[in-house]
Amino acid sequence: MRKFSVVFLILSLILFTAIIKNSTKRIDDEIFAINDNLRVLKKNYENIKLENEYLSSTEKLIEIQNLYFEDDLIKNDINKIKIINIQSNKLEIKELKFINEK
């Protein structure tokens, strides 16, 4: 009886260890996949951020205007911008409202 108990204890410990090892391996694989995806997203974020900061800088916009558009672009007063809606052959013109305006 004692041998049976010892054998049963050893087998149950081996089984328990195998289950824990497999679940730990699965969790490690998930962590690796998430970190890999995060690494790719961080790289894309940095590239997009750099592109946005580079292209939206005032100096760069003026340079692009001078290079490609020369005198084609004109400055416009933002308060003169209107919204045009066409619904069922009716033309509706609304004032442009900003988010922080009431």
Secondary structure, DSSP 8 states (H G I E B T S, - for coil): -HHHHHHHHHHHHHHHHHHHHHHHHHHHHHHHHHHHHHHHHHHHHHHHHHHHHHHTSHHHHHHHIIIIITTS-----GGG-EEEEEETTEEEEEE---TT--
